[in-house]
Amino acid sequence: MATKCRFLLQRVLTGLRAHAVWYHQASCRGHLMCRTPARQLSSSDRLHMSPSANTGPSSLSFRTHTCGELTSHHVGEKVTLCGWVQYLRHDLFIILRDFSGLTQVLIPEEDSATSIKEVLCDLSVESVIKVTGTVRKRPVGQENKGMPTGEIEVLAENVEVFNVCQKLPFEIKDFVKKSESLRMQYRYLDLRSSQMQKNLRLRSQLVMKMREYLCNMHGFVDVETPTLFKRTPGGAKEFVVPSREPGLFYSLPQSPQQFKQLLMVAGVDRYFQVARCYRDEGSKPDRQPEFTQVDIEMSFVDQAGILSLVEGLLQYSWPAEKGSLKVPFQTMTFNEAMRDYGVDKPDTRFGMKLTDISDVFSSTQIEFLRSALSQSEGSVQAIRVPSGAKLFTGKDLEELKQTAKTQFGQELSLVLVREDGSLKSPLKKLMSISVTEDLLRRTEAKPGDLLLLAAGSLHVVRPLLGSLRLQAARLLEAHGLSVCDPAAFNFLWVVDFPLFLPKEDKPEELESAHHPFTAPRPEDIELLFMEPHKVRGQHYDLVLNGSEIGGGSIRIHKSSEQLHVLKNILKEDPSLLSHLLEALDSGAPPHGGIALGLDRLVSILVGAPSIRDVIAFPKSFRGHDIMSRAPDSVSEEELKPYHISVRWPTEGGQEGK
């Protein structure tokens, strides 16, 4: 009973303090402010705080509730809200916003509340305030069903203005269009938008669930690895960091690859971290010079074990509002992916597969087709675009041909199937009736369809048609034909990649298809020493809706095998990896792992066009921070301790001193 009395007394005292209003004229701005004195908490105050105040989004805060949580169940309660002024409507009410949503705050009309009304009516949009008042139901007919708090409003009884906002470069409203450069210049304003708030919170919840799954359910250890490292042979370009020792430089790691393997040698057994990684490759819609990956490594595991772990991880952490995930995911070999889709990360939400029609033209007299078939790995391939002949304009068809020419140096042949079944194509006069019938039968072409034909070496034709397949799908959707279900999430494992590929600039030399630490398939180990170009690696990629969101492999765990790959196949200097080679000779267990691209995964989850929309402070397309103007210049004096100087390019493109 005594406890209850103390609690009631505390509520009364708090209510009295809440109505103690004082005014002052804000210097420079002349805004009248109305607020309560700062509350001083004694030890007894702390003992008798409501239990609900100790947890949740309003714990340890000035507010009692967030702006997005009030409903009709709160009617009659006195609440305190903090947030930004989203709208001011005719001196009648304001809309207050925080990360959780919006609440309508009614401006009192009574003569006794003139001071509060003056303060609220004098506010500018995006000013930051605290409002205390009573929740009440909105009058009948004034409810807003499109607003989660649309059944209620808060009658303001006390206001404190924390900050008056000056003029902003753009409005903080989702429907207001802003250029990306403006959004990035004022990123702290752009992050106030409801969509960006949702993106960051979904990302946070996803990572939290991943940690739970890995640590609590499978015994993984979260280990941080160094950011300052040394150059890794092969792979992406790395950022270089000067040291104070003349001629010696660090590199920022593209991934914690070597460290996680060393942790397996160290007996950590199961490692993960949410790792920051760096690549000096500029920026693209799905790439950043600095990015985040969920990095995983396990000992005493095979490929099937890693795949099962990742499927369980995604199933456990997947947001409930996005539906459930079905496991196991579909699996496809690298050769199957290239054969059917022309790319090693196919979007399996729609068909339009490649069709090999080489035998249709095996005895053709069409010169360019005959020439293509006569070369090594020569082939004629086709894609059927449903309704393409009916929907595509002349401009669309020209765009497809230009893509083939400019990006792949190839000619593209178009065959349009008219509604009456006749063909429109430069090839029509050159094809016999039997060849025409075979072509339509093999491609399953119907009236209104479009056929895209390309001839040449398989390693050129397949990627060409793989790219055109995606372009054609985008064109179909632009013309109103639904090709991909926007709510679908099609996961796919691609396995059995070649371990090595010919270098683009030196085809006679080999480079790693994944990285130099990937182990060959057990049945291909003998080929590693005789015909390395035929070896398949234990490498696996995870693809979601046509985007690679993860990649990993079973690693080489024997020093002699790793040395052979580096020295004899890749022609790399083994001394750069002497520490790893020594470690592998010190009793290294079989191990493997994977890295999931967190930025890319979240961007697909929320339907963002770029990973920049799921990163709090991303870099621009050129890799710059537009807000802080980084990278920035450094004076010669500041460079002296690092024993380096800048050579500025001259007008002729030559470097000067």
TORPA-916616 format. One record per residue (C-alpha): chain; x negated, y negated, z negated. Coordinates in steps of 0.5 Angstrom, whole numbers. Each point is the difference from the previous one (the first is absolute). Last residue first. Example, Ala and Ser with C-alpha at 12.3 -4.5 7.8 and 13.67 -1.06 7.14 Angstrom:
2
[numar A [-27 2 -14]],
[numar A [2 7 -2]],
***
This chain:
657
[numar A [-114 -35 120]],
[numar A [4 2 6]],
[numar A [3 5 3]],
[numar A [2 1 7]],
[numar A [7 -1 3]],
[numar A [-2 -6 4]],
[numar A [3 -5 -4]],
[numar A [-4 2 -6]],
[numar A [2 5 -5]],
[numar A [-2 -1 -7]],
[numar A [-6 4 -4]],
[numar A [2 0 -7]],
[numar A [-6 2 -5]],
[numar A [-1 5 -5]],
[numar A [-5 2 -6]],
[numar A [6 1 -5]],
[numar A [-3 -5 -5]],
[numar A [0 -5 6]],
[numar A [7 0 2]],
[numar A [3 -5 -5]],
[numar A [-5 -5 2]],
[numar A [2 1 7]],
[numar A [7 -1 -1]],
[numar A [6 5 0]],
[numar A [5 -1 5]],
[numar A [7 3 -1]],
[numar A [4 6 1]],
[numar A [5 -1 -2]],
[numar A [4 -6 1]],
[numar A [4 1 -7]],
[numar A [7 0 3]],
[numar A [-2 2 7]],
[numar A [-4 6 -2]],
[numar A [-4 3 6]],
[numar A [0 6 3]],
[numar A [2 -2 7]],
[numar A [7 3 0]],
[numar A [0 -4 -7]],
[numar A [-2 3 -6]],
[numar A [5 3 -6]],
[numar A [2 -3 -6]],
[numar A [6 4 -3]],
[numar A [-1 6 5]],
[numar A [7 3 2]],
[numar A [2 -5 6]],
[numar A [-8 0 2]],
[numar A [1 7 2]],
[numar A [4 -2 6]],
[numar A [7 0 3]],
[numar A [3 2 -7]],
[numar A [5 6 0]],
[numar A [0 0 -8]],
[numar A [-3 8 0]],
[numar A [-4 -2 6]],
[numar A [-3 -5 -3]],
[numar A [-1 4 -6]],
[numar A [-4 5 3]],
[numar A [-4 -4 4]],
[numar A [-3 -4 -6]],
[numar A [-1 6 -4]],
[numar A [-4 4 5]],
[numar A [0 7 -2]],
[numar A [-7 3 -1]],
[numar A [-1 7 0]],
[numar A [-4 6 -4]],
[numar A [-5 6 1]],
[numar A [-4 4 -5]],
[numar A [-5 6 0]],
[numar A [-4 0 -6]],
[numar A [-7 -4 0]],
[numar A [-6 4 -4]],
[numar A [-5 -5 1]],
[numar A [-2 1 7]],
[numar A [6 -5 2]],
[numar A [-2 -5 -5]],
[numar A [-7 0 4]],
[numar A [3 -1 6]],
[numar A [5 -6 -3]],
[numar A [-6 -3 -2]],
[numar A [-4 0 6]],
[numar A [6 -3 4]],
[numar A [-4 -5 3]],
[numar A [-6 4 1]],
[numar A [4 5 5]],
[numar A [-1 -5 5]],
[numar A [5 1 5]],
[numar A [0 4 7]],
[numar A [7 2 -1]],
[numar A [-1 7 2]],
[numar A [-7 2 -2]],
[numar A [-2 -4 -6]],
[numar A [7 -2 -3]],
[numar A [4 7 1]],
[numar A [-6 4 -1]],
[numar A [-1 -4 -7]],
[numar A [7 2 -2]],
[numar A [-1 7 2]],
[numar A [-6 0 -4]],
[numar A [3 -3 -6]],
[numar A [6 4 -1]],
[numar A [7 -3 -2]],
[numar A [2 -2 7]],
[numar A [7 -4 -2]],
[numar A [7 2 1]],
[numar A [3 -5 3]],
[numar A [4 -7 0]],
[numar A [5 -5 3]],
[numar A [6 -4 -2]],
[numar A [5 -5 3]],
[numar A [-1 1 7]],
[numar A [6 -3 3]],
[numar A [4 3 5]],
[numar A [6 0 -4]],
[numar A [-4 3 -6]],
[numar A [-6 4 2]],
[numar A [-5 4 -5]],
[numar A [-6 2 3]],
[numar A [-4 6 -2]],
[numar A [-8 2 1]],
[numar A [-2 7 -1]],
[numar A [-4 -1 7]],
[numar A [0 3 6]],
[numar A [-7 2 4]],
[numar A [0 0 7]],
[numar A [-5 -6 1]],
[numar A [-4 3 -5]],
[numar A [-2 6 5]],
[numar A [-6 4 -3]],
[numar A [-1 -2 -7]],
[numar A [7 -2 -2]],
[numar A [3 5 5]],
[numar A [-2 5 -6]],
[numar A [4 -4 -5]],
[numar A [6 1 4]],
[numar A [4 5 -3]],
[numar A [-1 -3 -7]],
[numar A [3 -7 3]],
[numar A [-5 -5 0]],
[numar A [-1 -4 -6]],
[numar A [1 -8 0]],
[numar A [-6 -4 -3]],
[numar A [-2 -4 6]],
[numar A [6 -3 1]],
[numar A [7 0 4]],
[numar A [-2 2 7]],
[numar A [-7 0 -2]],
[numar A [-5 -3 6]],
[numar A [-3 4 6]],
[numar A [-5 -2 5]],
[numar A [1 2 8]],
[numar A [6 -5 0]],
[numar A [-5 -6 -2]],
[numar A [5 -6 0]],
[numar A [6 3 -2]],
[numar A [-4 5 -4]],
[numar A [3 7 1]],
[numar A [4 3 -6]],
[numar A [-2 5 -6]],
[numar A [4 4 -5]],
[numar A [6 1 5]],
[numar A [7 -1 -3]],
[numar A [3 6 -3]],
[numar A [6 -3 -4]],
[numar A [5 -6 1]],
[numar A [5 0 -6]],
[numar A [7 -3 2]],
[numar A [4 -5 -4]],
[numar A [7 -2 3]],
[numar A [3 -6 -4]],
[numar A [7 -2 3]],
[numar A [3 -6 -2]],
[numar A [-1 -4 6]],
[numar A [2 6 4]],
[numar A [-4 0 7]],
[numar A [3 -1 7]],
[numar A [6 -4 -1]],
[numar A [1 -3 7]],
[numar A [2 -7 -1]],
[numar A [-5 -3 6]],
[numar A [-5 -2 -5]],
[numar A [0 7 -2]],
[numar A [-1 3 6]],
[numar A [-6 -5 1]],
[numar A [-3 3 -6]],
[numar A [1 7 2]],
[numar A [-4 -2 6]],
[numar A [-6 -3 -3]],
[numar A [0 6 -5]],
[numar A [0 5 6]],
[numar A [-5 -4 4]],
[numar A [-5 1 -6]],
[numar A [0 7 1]],
[numar A [1 0 7]],
[numar A [-7 -4 0]],
[numar A [-3 5 -5]],
[numar A [2 6 4]],
[numar A [-3 -3 6]],
[numar A [-7 -1 -2]],
[numar A [-2 6 -3]],
[numar A [4 4 4]],
[numar A [-4 -3 6]],
[numar A [4 -3 6]],
[numar A [8 -1 2]],
[numar A [5 -4 -3]],
[numar A [8 1 1]],
[numar A [5 -4 -4]],
[numar A [7 3 2]],
[numar A [6 -5 -2]],
[numar A [7 3 -1]],
[numar A [7 -3 3]],
[numar A [2 7 3]],
[numar A [-3 5 -4]],
[numar A [-8 3 -1]],
[numar A [-1 6 -3]],
[numar A [-8 -1 1]],
[numar A [-1 7 3]],
[numar A [7 0 4]],
[numar A [-1 -7 3]],
[numar A [-7 2 2]],
[numar A [2 6 3]],
[numar A [6 -3 4]],
[numar A [-5 -5 3]],
[numar A [-5 5 2]],
[numar A [5 4 3]],
[numar A [3 -6 4]],
[numar A [-7 -2 2]],
[numar A [-4 -6 -3]],
[numar A [-4 -5 4]],
[numar A [7 -4 2]],
[numar A [2 0 -8]],
[numar A [-7 -2 -2]],
[numar A [1 -8 0]],
[numar A [6 1 -4]],
[numar A [8 0 -1]],
[numar A [3 7 0]],
[numar A [7 2 1]],
[numar A [4 3 -5]],
[numar A [6 -4 1]],
[numar A [-1 -4 -6]],
[numar A [-7 -2 2]],
[numar A [-7 4 -2]],
[numar A [-5 -5 0]],
[numar A [-7 3 1]],
[numar A [-6 -4 -2]],
[numar A [-7 1 1]],
[numar A [-6 -3 -5]],
[numar A [-7 -2 3]],
[numar A [-5 1 -5]],
[numar A [-5 -5 -3]],
[numar A [2 2 -7]],
[numar A [2 -6 -4]],
[numar A [0 -5 6]],
[numar A [3 5 5]],
[numar A [5 4 -4]],
[numar A [2 -6 -4]],
[numar A [1 -4 7]],
[numar A [5 6 2]],
[numar A [4 0 -6]],
[numar A [1 -8 0]],
[numar A [2 1 8]],
[numar A [5 5 -2]],
[numar A [3 -5 -6]],
[numar A [0 -6 5]],
[numar A [4 4 5]],
[numar A [5 1 -5]],
[numar A [1 6 -4]],
[numar A [7 3 -2]],
[numar A [2 5 6]],
[numar A [-6 2 2]],
[numar A [-3 1 -7]],
[numar A [7 4 -2]],
[numar A [-4 5 -4]],
[numar A [-8 -1 2]],
[numar A [-3 7 2]],
[numar A [-7 0 0]],
[numar A [-5 3 5]],
[numar A [-7 3 0]],
[numar A [-4 2 6]],
[numar A [-7 3 -2]],
[numar A [-7 0 2]],
[numar A [-4 4 -6]],
[numar A [-6 -1 5]],
[numar A [2 -3 7]],
[numar A [4 3 5]],
[numar A [6 -2 -3]],
[numar A [-1 -7 0]],
[numar A [-2 0 7]],
[numar A [6 4 2]],
[numar A [5 -5 -3]],
[numar A [-4 -6 3]],
[numar A [1 3 7]],
[numar A [7 2 0]],
[numar A [-1 7 4]],
[numar A [3 4 -6]],
[numar A [-2 7 -1]],
[numar A [0 0 -7]],
[numar A [5 -5 -1]],
[numar A [5 3 -4]],
[numar A [-6 4 -3]],
[numar A [-2 -6 -3]],
[numar A [6 -2 -3]],
[numar A [-2 0 -8]],
[numar A [6 -3 -4]],
[numar A [-2 -5 -5]],
[numar A [6 -1 -5]],
[numar A [5 -5 0]],
[numar A [3 2 -7]],
[numar A [2 -4 -6]],
[numar A [-2 -1 -7]],
[numar A [-6 4 1]],
[numar A [-5 -6 0]],
[numar A [-6 3 2]],
[numar A [-7 -1 -3]],
[numar A [-5 4 4]],
[numar A [2 -3 6]],
[numar A [3 2 7]],
[numar A [6 3 -3]],
[numar A [1 7 2]],
[numar A [-7 2 2]],
[numar A [-3 -5 -4]],
[numar A [4 2 -6]],
[numar A [-1 8 1]],
[numar A [-7 -1 1]],
[numar A [-1 -3 -7]],
[numar A [4 5 -3]],
[numar A [7 -1 -3]],
[numar A [3 1 -7]],
[numar A [7 -2 -2]],
[numar A [0 -2 -7]],
[numar A [2 5 -6]],
[numar A [4 -3 -3]],
[numar A [6 -5 1]],
[numar A [0 -7 -2]],
[numar A [6 -3 -4]],
[numar A [3 -6 2]],
[numar A [-3 -7 0]],
[numar A [4 -3 -6]],
[numar A [-4 6 -4]],
[numar A [-6 -3 1]],
[numar A [-5 5 2]],
[numar A [-5 2 -6]],
[numar A [1 7 -1]],
[numar A [1 2 7]],
[numar A [-6 -4 2]],
[numar A [-4 4 -5]],
[numar A [3 6 1]],
[numar A [-2 0 8]],
[numar A [-7 -3 -2]],
[numar A [-1 6 -5]],
[numar A [2 5 6]],
[numar A [-4 -3 5]],
[numar A [-6 1 -5]],
[numar A [1 7 -2]],
[numar A [1 2 8]],
[numar A [-6 -3 2]],
[numar A [-4 4 -6]],
[numar A [-2 -1 -7]],
[numar A [-5 1 -5]],
[numar A [-2 -7 -2]],
[numar A [5 -6 2]],
[numar A [0 -7 3]],
[numar A [5 -6 0]],
[numar A [-1 -7 2]],
[numar A [7 -4 0]],
[numar A [-2 -5 5]],
[numar A [-1 -8 0]],
[numar A [-2 -5 5]],
[numar A [-5 -5 2]],
[numar A [-2 -2 7]],
[numar A [7 1 1]],
[numar A [4 5 5]],
[numar A [7 1 2]],
[numar A [2 -6 4]],
[numar A [-8 -1 2]],
[numar A [-5 -3 -4]],
[numar A [-8 0 1]],
[numar A [-4 6 0]],
[numar A [-5 -1 -6]],
[numar A [3 5 -4]],
[numar A [1 0 -7]],
[numar A [4 4 -6]],
[numar A [3 -1 -6]],
[numar A [2 7 -4]],
[numar A [6 2 -3]],
[numar A [-4 6 -4]],
[numar A [0 7 0]],
[numar A [-4 6 -2]],
[numar A [1 7 -2]],
[numar A [-6 5 -1]],
[numar A [-4 -5 -4]],
[numar A [-6 5 0]],
[numar A [-5 -5 2]],
[numar A [-1 4 7]],
[numar A [8 -2 1]],
[numar A [-2 -7 -2]],
[numar A [-6 -1 5]],
[numar A [6 2 5]],
[numar A [4 -6 -3]],
[numar A [-6 -5 1]],
[numar A [-2 2 7]],
[numar A [7 -1 2]],
[numar A [2 -7 -4]],
[numar A [2 -3 7]],
[numar A [-2 -5 5]],
[numar A [-5 -2 -6]],
[numar A [-3 -7 0]],
[numar A [-7 0 2]],
[numar A [-6 -2 -5]],
[numar A [-6 -4 3]],
[numar A [-8 0 0]],
[numar A [-4 -4 4]],
[numar A [-3 -4 -6]],
[numar A [3 2 -7]],
[numar A [5 -5 -2]],
[numar A [6 4 3]],
[numar A [4 -1 6]],
[numar A [7 3 2]],
[numar A [1 3 6]],
[numar A [7 2 2]],
[numar A [1 7 4]],
[numar A [1 1 7]],
[numar A [4 7 1]],
[numar A [-2 7 0]],
[numar A [-7 2 1]],
[numar A [-6 0 -5]],
[numar A [2 -3 -7]],
[numar A [-3 -6 -2]],
[numar A [-1 -1 -8]],
[numar A [4 -2 -5]],
[numar A [3 -5 -4]],
[numar A [7 1 -2]],
[numar A [-1 6 -5]],
[numar A [5 5 -1]],
[numar A [6 0 -5]],
[numar A [2 7 -3]],
[numar A [7 2 -1]],
[numar A [0 7 -2]],
[numar A [5 5 3]],
[numar A [3 5 -5]],
[numar A [6 2 5]],
[numar A [7 -2 -4]],
[numar A [-3 -5 -4]],
[numar A [-5 -3 4]],
[numar A [2 1 7]],
[numar A [7 -1 -1]],
[numar A [0 -6 -4]],
[numar A [-5 -3 4]],
[numar A [4 0 6]],
[numar A [6 -2 -4]],
[numar A [-3 -6 -2]],
[numar A [-3 -1 7]],
[numar A [7 0 3]],
[numar A [3 -5 -6]],
[numar A [-5 -5 2]],
[numar A [1 0 8]],
[numar A [8 0 -2]],
[numar A [-2 -6 -4]],
[numar A [-4 -4 5]],
[numar A [5 2 6]],
[numar A [6 -3 -4]],
[numar A [-4 -6 -2]],
[numar A [-2 -1 7]],
[numar A [8 1 3]],
[numar A [2 -5 -6]],
[numar A [-4 -6 2]],
[numar A [-5 -2 -5]],
[numar A [-6 3 3]],
[numar A [1 -5 6]],
[numar A [-1 -6 -5]],
[numar A [-7 3 -3]],
[numar A [-2 2 7]],
[numar A [0 -7 2]],
[numar A [-5 0 6]],
[numar A [2 7 1]],
[numar A [7 -2 1]],
[numar A [-2 -5 5]],
[numar A [-4 4 4]],
[numar A [5 5 0]],
[numar A [5 -5 3]],
[numar A [6 -1 -4]],
[numar A [8 2 1]],
[numar A [5 -2 -5]],
[numar A [4 5 -1]],
[numar A [-4 3 -6]],
[numar A [1 -7 -4]],
[numar A [-6 -3 -3]],
[numar A [1 -6 4]],
[numar A [-7 -3 4]],
[numar A [-6 -4 -1]],
[numar A [3 -2 -7]],
[numar A [2 -7 -3]],
[numar A [-2 -1 -8]],
[numar A [3 5 -5]],
[numar A [1 -2 -7]],
[numar A [-3 4 -5]],
[numar A [2 3 -7]],
[numar A [7 -3 0]],
[numar A [4 2 -6]],
[numar A [8 1 0]],
[numar A [5 1 -6]],
[numar A [7 2 1]],
[numar A [1 2 7]],
[numar A [6 4 2]],
[numar A [-2 6 3]],
[numar A [3 3 6]],
[numar A [3 7 1]],
[numar A [3 5 5]],
[numar A [-5 -2 5]],
[numar A [-6 3 -4]],
[numar A [-1 5 5]],
[numar A [1 -5 6]],
[numar A [4 2 6]],
[numar A [6 1 -3]],
[numar A [0 -8 -2]],
[numar A [6 -1 -5]],
[numar A [3 -7 1]],
[numar A [7 3 1]],
[numar A [2 1 -7]],
[numar A [-4 -5 -5]],
[numar A [-7 3 -1]],
[numar A [-1 4 -6]],
[numar A [-4 -3 -6]],
[numar A [-7 1 -3]],
[numar A [-2 -5 -5]],
[numar A [-6 -5 1]],
[numar A [-7 -1 -1]],
[numar A [-4 -2 6]],
[numar A [-8 0 1]],
[numar A [-2 -4 6]],
[numar A [-5 0 6]],
[numar A [1 -5 6]],
[numar A [1 4 6]],
[numar A [5 -5 3]],
[numar A [0 -7 -3]],
[numar A [3 -1 -7]],
[numar A [4 -7 -1]],
[numar A [7 4 -1]],
[numar A [-3 4 -5]],
[numar A [-3 -5 -5]],
[numar A [6 -5 1]],
[numar A [5 6 -1]],
[numar A [-4 2 -7]],
[numar A [0 -7 -2]],
[numar A [8 -1 1]],
[numar A [2 6 -4]],
[numar A [4 -3 -5]],
[numar A [4 -4 6]],
[numar A [2 7 2]],
[numar A [-1 2 7]],
[numar A [-5 6 -1]],
[numar A [-5 2 6]],
[numar A [2 7 2]],
[numar A [-6 5 1]],
[numar A [0 5 5]],
[numar A [-4 6 -1]],
[numar A [-5 3 6]],
[numar A [-5 6 0]],
[numar A [-5 4 -3]],
[numar A [-6 -4 1]],
[numar A [3 -7 -2]],
[numar A [5 -4 3]],
[numar A [5 -5 -3]],
[numar A [6 -3 4]],
[numar A [2 -7 -2]],
[numar A [7 -2 -2]],
[numar A [5 -6 1]],
[numar A [-4 -6 2]],
[numar A [1 2 7]],
[numar A [-3 6 1]],
[numar A [-8 1 -3]],
[numar A [-3 6 3]],
[numar A [-6 5 -1]],
[numar A [-2 -4 -7]],
[numar A [-6 5 -2]],
[numar A [0 4 -6]],
[numar A [2 1 -8]],
[numar A [6 3 -3]],
[numar A [3 -1 -7]],
[numar A [6 4 -2]],
[numar A [6 -1 -4]],
[numar A [5 6 1]],
[numar A [7 -1 1]],
[numar A [0 4 7]],
[numar A [-6 4 0]],
[numar A [4 6 2]],
[numar A [2 -4 6]],
[numar A [-7 0 3]],
[numar A [-7 -3 -2]],
[numar A [-6 4 3]],
[numar A [-2 -4 6]],
[numar A [-2 -7 -4]],
[numar A [-4 4 -5]],
[numar A [2 0 -7]],
[numar A [-2 -2 -7]],
[numar A [-5 -5 2]],
[numar A [-6 -3 -3]],
[numar A [-4 6 0]],
[numar A [-3 6 -4]],
[numar A [5 5 4]],
[numar A [4 -3 5]],
[numar A [-2 5 6]],
[numar A [1 6 -5]],
[numar A [-2 1 -7]],
[numar A [-1 -3 -7]],
[numar A [7 -5 1]],
[numar A [4 6 0]],
[numar A [-2 2 -7]],
[numar A [3 -7 -2]],
[numar A [-4 -4 -4]],
[numar A [0 1 -8]],
[numar A [-7 2 -2]],
[numar A [-3 -6 5]],
[numar A [4 -5 -3]],
[numar A [-2 2 -7]],
[numar A [-7 0 2]],
[numar A [1 -7 2]],
[numar A [1 -3 7]],
[numar A [0 -7 2]],
[numar A [5 -2 5]],
[numar A [-3 -6 5]],
[numar A [6 -5 -1]],
[numar A [6 0 5]],
[numar A [0 -3 6]],
[numar A [3 -6 4]],
[numar A [-4 -3 5]],
[numar A [2 -7 4]],
[numar A [-5 -1 6]],
[numar A [-3 -6 1]],
[numar A [-6 3 4]],
[numar A [-6 -4 -2]],
[numar A [1 2 -7]],
[numar A [6 4 -2]],
[numar A [4 -4 -4]],
[numar A [2 4 -7]],
[numar A [6 3 -3]],
[numar A [2 5 -5]],
[numar A [5 5 -2]],
[numar A [1 4 -6]],
[numar A [5 5 3]],
[numar A [-4 6 0]],
[numar A [-3 -1 -7]],
[numar A [7 1 -2]],
[numar A [1 6 4]],
[numar A [-6 3 -3]],
[numar A [2 -2 -7]],
[numar A [6 4 1]],
[numar A [-3 6 3]],
[numar A [-5 0 -6]],
[numar A [5 0 -5]],
[numar A [4 6 4]],
[numar A [-6 4 0]],
[numar A [-2 -2 -8]],
[numar A [7 2 -1]],
[numar A [0 7 4]],
[numar A [-7 2 -4]],
[numar A [3 -2 -7]],
[numar A [6 5 2]],
***
